[in-house]
Amino acid sequence: MDFKFENEDEKFREEVIDFIDKELPWNWRELDLDAEDDDDKILVRQFKKKLGEKGWLTMAWPEEYGGQAASHMRQVVFNEEMAYRGIPVGDAGIRMVGPILMLYGTDEQKKQFLPQIAGAEINWSQGYSEPDSGSDLASLQTRAVEDGDDFVVSGSKIWNSAHADSDWMFMLVRTNPDAPKHRGISFVLTELEGTEGVTIEKIPMMWNAYRGLATFSDVRIPKKNLVGEQDRGWYVGAALLDFERSGVDRPAKAKKVLEDLVQFCKTTQKNGRLLSEDPIIRRELADLAVQIETTRLMCYNVAWMQSKDLIPNMEASITKAYGTEMINRLYGLGVKIMGIHGQLEPESKWAPLAGRIENAWLRSFGGMVAAGTSEIQRSVIATRGLGLPRG
């Protein structure tokens, strides 16, 4: 079977590459930007605006919502080229909020938010995990009490991008505390900027970055911001996770990392010979190359399912579990190949590849937890995909 893209899609790939070379405001070969960093986010948003003006951020969306009604595979081509160069454009609004509003949102919500997302005019953060409710997300305790036309919300959401000047947050809140824990949860949208009762703190990460802790004290959220049915938000939130878990960015980014590691081995000697001549290192690099290609094809399958209006449930969990673990193995191999120097942080002048491998290796452990741990993904695959009984 030939897995080539259509000729028009390959022509589009060249157009994207040419646009990046001309318009990207930083050197992607040397810098690894974090869209949540105070300085990096300015450059990222500047470039996203240009992409939004071309309609590329959401090209697979219907035209009425700011898209181009392009094929999902055309969107995959775009996402691959961006991820290969480490360009963080696939934010929560594009990947998660937009698709969910198309499925469950009201006409008013679609009209208000979708054009802003397509034009990179609004930034979103995710209100799922809580300080005491991470992997067991259904145990969340953030309360939303009905009061007239509003919900009054109290609680905390952590590990999000609220600290990076997010305009809005999509949240899971408990609207019926007496219902079973997977019931009584609702999916709501809340504005962060200038909203009374919202406090945001920075939480330091071990890879020289921050995430947010958002605390809500009697925050009023209009009921018109409820997405889907009240007390049935768990199913909206679960569908959103399928979009979050299915990204082709992992194998695309991994391909570039593998190329960097191969080049490092071709130019670095140990005990008088090039690392590239070590049969053990060659075998391990080849094994990762196979894993990257396997992940890429898994992601293509997810995109194909979406093109057929299917929701990739088990398939998204497969790509998420395998993809994040592959990333961890890749960076772990990089640290191993570099030896003791591979443990140096980016600030050290002696750090190989400017410390990008060490930094990303630390970050990769969080990747196996965020959006559902690998254990949760395997449970989804077993129960929803294979029909096995719950343990």
C-alpha positions as CSV (number, residue, x, y, z in Angstrom):
1,M,0.0,0.0,0.0
2,D,1.3,3.5,-0.9
3,F,0.8,6.0,1.9
4,K,1.5,9.1,-0.2
5,F,-0.5,12.3,0.1
6,E,-2.4,13.7,-2.8
7,N,-0.4,15.9,-5.1
8,E,-2.3,19.0,-4.1
9,D,-1.6,18.3,-0.5
10,E,2.2,17.9,-1.2
11,K,2.1,21.3,-3.1
12,F,0.4,22.8,-0.1
13,R,3.2,21.3,2.1
14,E,5.8,23.2,0.0
15,E,3.7,26.4,0.3
16,V,3.6,26.0,4.1
17,I,7.4,25.5,4.3
18,D,8.0,28.5,2.1
19,F,5.8,30.7,4.3
20,I,7.6,29.5,7.5
21,D,11.0,30.3,6.0
22,K,9.9,33.8,5.1
23,E,7.6,34.8,8.0
24,L,8.6,32.9,11.2
25,P,10.0,35.6,13.6
26,W,12.6,33.2,15.3
27,N,15.2,30.6,14.3
28,W,13.4,27.3,14.7
29,R,16.6,25.4,14.2
30,E,18.1,26.8,17.4
31,L,15.2,27.9,19.6
32,D,12.6,25.7,21.2
33,L,9.8,28.0,22.2
34,D,7.2,27.5,24.9
35,A,3.9,29.3,24.1
36,E,3.3,29.7,27.9
37,D,6.6,31.5,28.5
38,D,6.3,35.3,29.1
39,D,8.7,36.2,26.3
40,D,8.1,33.3,23.9
41,K,4.3,33.8,23.8
42,I,4.7,37.2,22.2
43,L,6.5,35.7,19.2
44,V,4.2,32.7,19.0
45,R,1.0,34.9,19.0
46,Q,2.5,37.2,16.4
47,F,3.0,34.3,14.0
48,K,-0.4,32.7,14.8
49,K,-2.0,36.0,13.8
50,K,-0.4,35.7,10.4
51,L,-1.6,32.1,10.1
52,G,-5.1,33.0,11.2
53,E,-5.2,35.7,8.4
54,K,-4.4,33.0,5.9
55,G,-7.1,30.7,7.3
56,W,-4.6,28.0,8.0
57,L,-5.1,27.5,11.8
58,T,-8.5,26.0,11.3
59,M,-8.5,25.1,7.6
60,A,-10.5,21.9,8.1
61,W,-13.4,23.8,9.8
62,P,-16.5,24.7,7.8
63,E,-16.2,28.1,6.0
64,E,-19.1,29.5,8.0
65,Y,-16.9,29.2,11.2
66,G,-13.8,30.7,9.7
67,G,-12.3,27.6,8.1
68,Q,-11.7,26.6,4.5
69,A,-13.6,23.3,4.5
70,A,-10.2,21.6,3.7
71,S,-9.7,17.9,4.1
72,H,-8.5,16.6,7.4
73,M,-5.4,15.3,5.7
74,R,-4.6,18.8,4.5
75,Q,-4.8,19.9,8.1
76,V,-2.5,17.0,9.0
77,V,0.1,18.2,6.5
78,F,0.0,21.7,8.1
79,N,0.2,20.3,11.6
80,E,3.2,18.1,10.7
81,E,5.3,20.9,9.2
82,M,4.6,23.2,12.2
83,A,5.4,20.5,14.8
84,Y,8.5,19.4,12.9
85,R,9.9,22.9,13.4
86,G,8.7,23.2,17.0
87,I,6.1,25.9,16.2
88,P,3.4,25.8,19.0
89,V,0.3,26.8,17.1
90,G,-2.1,24.0,17.9
91,D,-3.6,25.6,21.0
92,A,-6.5,24.5,23.2
93,G,-9.0,26.6,21.2
94,I,-8.1,25.2,17.9
95,R,-7.8,21.5,18.9
96,M,-10.4,21.2,21.6
97,V,-12.8,24.1,22.2
98,G,-13.6,24.7,18.5
99,P,-14.4,21.0,17.6
100,I,-16.5,20.6,20.8
101,L,-18.5,23.7,20.2
102,M,-19.3,22.4,16.7
103,L,-20.6,19.2,18.3
104,Y,-22.4,20.5,21.4
105,G,-22.4,24.3,21.3
106,T,-25.4,26.6,20.8
107,D,-25.6,28.8,17.7
108,E,-24.8,31.8,19.9
109,Q,-21.7,30.1,21.3
110,K,-20.5,29.1,17.8
111,K,-21.1,32.6,16.5
112,Q,-19.2,34.2,19.4
113,F,-16.2,32.0,19.8
114,L,-15.4,30.1,16.6
115,P,-14.4,33.1,14.4
116,Q,-12.2,34.4,17.2
117,I,-10.5,31.0,17.6
118,A,-9.9,30.8,13.8
119,G,-8.4,34.3,13.8
120,A,-6.1,33.7,16.8
121,E,-7.9,36.5,18.6
122,I,-8.7,34.5,21.8
123,N,-6.6,32.3,24.1
124,W,-7.9,29.4,26.1
125,S,-6.8,27.4,29.1
126,Q,-8.1,24.0,30.3
127,G,-10.0,23.7,33.6
128,Y,-9.9,20.0,34.2
129,S,-7.4,18.8,36.8
130,E,-7.6,20.1,40.4
131,P,-5.1,20.0,43.2
132,D,-6.8,16.9,44.6
133,S,-8.3,15.5,41.4
134,G,-5.8,14.7,38.6
135,S,-5.9,11.2,37.1
136,D,-9.3,10.5,38.7
137,L,-10.8,13.5,37.0
138,A,-14.4,12.4,37.8
139,S,-13.6,13.1,41.5
140,L,-13.4,16.9,40.8
141,Q,-14.9,19.1,43.5
142,T,-15.1,22.5,42.0
143,R,-18.8,23.5,42.7
144,A,-21.2,25.4,40.5
145,V,-24.4,26.4,42.3
146,E,-27.3,27.7,40.3
147,D,-28.4,31.3,41.1
148,G,-30.9,32.8,38.7
149,D,-29.3,33.1,35.3
150,D,-25.8,32.2,36.6
151,F,-23.7,29.5,38.1
152,V,-21.7,30.5,41.1
153,V,-18.4,28.7,41.0
154,S,-15.9,27.9,43.7
155,G,-12.8,25.7,43.6
156,S,-9.4,25.4,41.9
157,K,-8.0,24.2,38.6
158,I,-4.3,23.4,38.2
159,W,-1.6,22.5,35.5
160,N,-3.2,24.8,33.0
161,S,-2.1,27.8,30.9
162,A,-4.2,30.4,32.8
163,H,-1.0,32.1,33.9
164,A,-0.1,32.9,30.3
165,D,-2.7,35.6,29.8
166,S,-5.5,33.3,28.8
167,D,-8.8,35.1,28.0
168,W,-11.1,32.2,28.7
169,M,-11.1,28.8,30.4
170,F,-13.2,25.7,29.5
171,M,-14.1,23.9,32.7
172,L,-15.7,20.8,34.2
173,V,-17.6,21.7,37.4
174,R,-19.9,19.8,39.7
175,T,-23.5,20.9,39.4
176,N,-25.1,18.0,41.3
177,P,-23.0,16.7,44.3
178,D,-25.6,14.1,45.1
179,A,-25.2,12.3,41.7
180,P,-22.7,9.5,41.0
181,K,-19.3,11.0,40.4
182,H,-19.4,10.7,36.6
183,R,-22.9,12.3,36.6
184,G,-23.7,15.7,38.0
185,I,-20.8,17.3,36.1
186,S,-21.2,20.2,33.6
187,F,-19.0,21.7,31.0
188,V,-18.9,25.5,31.1
189,L,-16.9,28.4,29.6
190,T,-15.7,31.3,31.8
191,E,-14.0,34.5,31.0
192,L,-10.8,35.0,33.1
193,E,-9.6,38.5,32.3
194,G,-11.2,41.0,34.7
195,T,-13.6,38.5,36.3
196,E,-14.2,39.1,40.0
197,G,-13.2,36.2,42.2
198,V,-10.6,34.7,39.9
199,T,-7.0,34.4,41.2
200,I,-4.2,33.0,39.1
201,E,-0.8,31.8,40.4
202,K,2.3,30.5,38.6
203,I,3.4,27.0,39.5
204,P,7.1,26.2,38.6
205,M,7.8,23.1,36.6
206,M,11.1,21.1,36.8
207,W,11.9,21.8,33.1
208,N,12.3,25.6,33.6
209,A,8.7,26.5,32.8
210,Y,5.5,27.4,34.6
211,R,1.9,26.2,34.7
212,G,-1.1,27.9,36.3
213,L,-3.2,27.4,39.4
214,A,-6.6,29.2,38.9
215,T,-8.7,29.7,42.0
216,F,-12.4,30.6,41.8
217,S,-14.2,32.3,44.8
218,D,-17.9,32.7,44.1
219,V,-17.3,33.5,40.4
220,R,-20.5,34.1,38.5
221,I,-20.7,32.3,35.1
222,P,-23.8,33.0,32.9
223,K,-25.8,29.8,32.2
224,K,-25.6,30.7,28.5
225,N,-22.0,29.5,28.8
226,L,-23.0,26.0,29.5
227,V,-22.0,23.6,26.7
228,G,-24.2,20.6,26.2
229,E,-26.7,19.4,28.9
230,Q,-26.4,20.3,32.5
231,D,-25.2,17.4,34.6
232,R,-24.0,15.6,31.5
233,G,-20.8,17.5,30.9
234,W,-18.6,14.5,31.6
235,Y,-19.5,13.2,28.1
236,V,-18.7,16.5,26.5
237,G,-15.4,16.6,28.4
238,A,-14.5,13.0,27.4
239,A,-15.2,13.8,23.7
240,L,-12.9,16.8,24.0
241,L,-10.1,14.6,25.3
242,D,-10.4,12.5,22.1
243,F,-9.4,15.5,20.1
244,E,-6.6,16.4,22.6
245,R,-5.1,12.9,22.5
246,S,-5.0,12.4,18.7
247,G,-2.3,14.9,17.6
248,V,0.2,14.2,14.8
249,D,2.6,16.7,16.4
250,R,4.3,14.0,18.5
251,P,5.8,11.9,15.7
252,A,6.5,15.1,13.6
253,K,8.5,16.7,16.4
254,A,10.1,13.3,17.3
255,K,11.4,13.0,13.7
256,K,13.3,16.3,14.0
257,V,14.7,15.2,17.4
258,L,15.9,11.9,16.0
259,E,17.6,13.7,13.1
260,D,19.4,15.9,15.6
261,L,20.5,12.9,17.6
262,V,21.8,11.1,14.5
263,Q,23.8,14.2,13.5
264,F,25.2,14.4,17.0
265,C,26.3,10.8,16.8
266,K,27.9,11.4,13.4
267,T,30.1,14.3,14.8
268,T,30.8,13.2,18.3
269,Q,33.5,10.7,19.4
270,K,33.8,8.5,22.4
271,N,36.9,6.4,23.2
272,G,38.4,7.3,19.8
273,R,35.4,6.5,17.5
274,L,32.3,8.2,16.4
275,L,29.1,7.4,18.3
276,S,27.5,6.6,15.0
277,E,29.8,3.6,14.7
278,D,28.6,2.0,17.9
279,P,26.3,-0.9,17.0
280,I,24.2,-0.6,20.2
281,I,23.5,3.1,19.6
282,R,22.7,2.4,15.9
283,R,20.3,-0.3,16.8
284,E,18.5,1.9,19.5
285,L,18.2,4.8,17.1
286,A,16.8,2.5,14.4
287,D,14.3,1.1,16.9
288,L,13.1,4.7,17.7
289,A,12.8,5.5,14.0
290,V,10.4,2.5,13.6
291,Q,8.4,3.7,16.7
292,I,8.1,7.2,15.3
293,E,6.9,5.9,11.9
294,T,4.4,3.7,13.7
295,T,3.0,6.6,15.7
296,R,2.7,8.7,12.6
297,L,0.6,6.1,10.9
298,M,-1.6,5.8,14.0
299,C,-2.2,9.5,13.8
300,Y,-3.1,9.3,10.1
301,N,-5.7,6.8,11.0
302,V,-7.3,9.1,13.6
303,A,-7.3,11.9,11.0
304,W,-9.0,9.6,8.5
305,M,-11.7,8.7,11.1
306,Q,-12.3,12.4,11.7
307,S,-12.7,13.0,7.9
308,K,-15.5,10.4,8.0
309,D,-17.2,12.2,10.9
310,L,-16.3,9.4,13.3
311,I,-15.1,10.2,16.8
312,P,-11.8,8.4,17.4
313,N,-12.2,7.1,20.9
314,M,-10.1,3.9,21.4
315,E,-7.8,5.0,18.5
316,A,-7.1,8.4,20.1
317,S,-6.1,6.7,23.3
318,I,-3.8,4.3,21.5
319,T,-2.0,7.2,19.8
320,K,-1.8,9.2,23.1
321,A,-0.4,6.3,25.1
322,Y,2.0,5.0,22.5
323,G,3.0,8.5,21.3
324,T,3.8,10.0,24.7
325,E,5.7,6.9,25.8
326,M,7.7,6.9,22.5
327,I,8.6,10.6,23.2
328,N,9.8,9.7,26.6
329,R,11.9,6.8,25.3
330,L,13.4,9.1,22.5
331,Y,14.5,11.8,24.9
332,G,15.7,9.2,27.4
333,L,17.9,7.7,24.7
334,G,19.2,11.2,23.9
335,V,20.3,11.7,27.5
336,K,21.9,8.3,27.5
337,I,23.8,8.9,24.3
338,M,25.2,12.2,25.6
339,G,26.4,10.7,28.8
340,I,26.9,12.9,31.8
341,H,26.8,16.0,29.6
342,G,23.2,15.1,28.7
343,Q,22.2,16.0,32.2
344,L,23.2,19.7,31.8
345,E,20.5,22.3,31.6
346,P,20.1,24.7,28.7
347,E,22.0,27.5,30.5
348,S,25.2,25.5,30.5
349,K,27.6,26.2,27.6
350,W,28.7,22.6,27.8
351,A,25.2,21.2,27.2
352,P,25.0,19.3,24.0
353,L,22.3,20.6,21.5
354,A,21.9,23.6,23.8
355,G,20.4,21.4,26.5
356,R,17.1,20.9,24.5
357,I,17.3,17.1,25.0
358,E,17.6,17.3,28.8
359,N,14.9,19.9,29.1
360,A,12.5,17.9,26.9
361,W,13.3,14.7,28.7
362,L,12.1,16.2,32.0
363,R,9.0,17.6,30.2
364,S,8.2,14.2,28.6
365,F,7.2,12.6,32.0
366,G,4.4,15.1,32.3
367,G,3.3,14.2,28.8
368,M,2.5,10.7,30.0
369,V,0.2,12.1,32.7
370,A,-1.5,15.1,31.0
371,A,-4.7,14.4,29.1
372,G,-5.1,11.1,31.0
373,T,-2.3,8.9,32.2
374,S,-1.0,5.9,30.1
375,E,-2.8,3.6,32.6
376,I,-6.1,5.4,31.9
377,Q,-5.5,5.2,28.2
378,R,-5.0,1.4,28.5
379,S,-8.2,1.2,30.5
380,V,-10.1,3.1,27.7
381,I,-8.6,0.8,25.1
382,A,-9.6,-2.3,27.0
383,T,-13.1,-1.4,28.0
384,R,-14.3,0.8,25.1
385,G,-12.2,-0.7,22.4
386,L,-11.9,-4.4,23.2
387,G,-15.1,-4.8,25.2
388,L,-13.2,-6.1,28.3
389,P,-14.8,-5.9,31.7
390,R,-13.7,-3.2,34.1
391,G,-11.2,-4.3,36.6
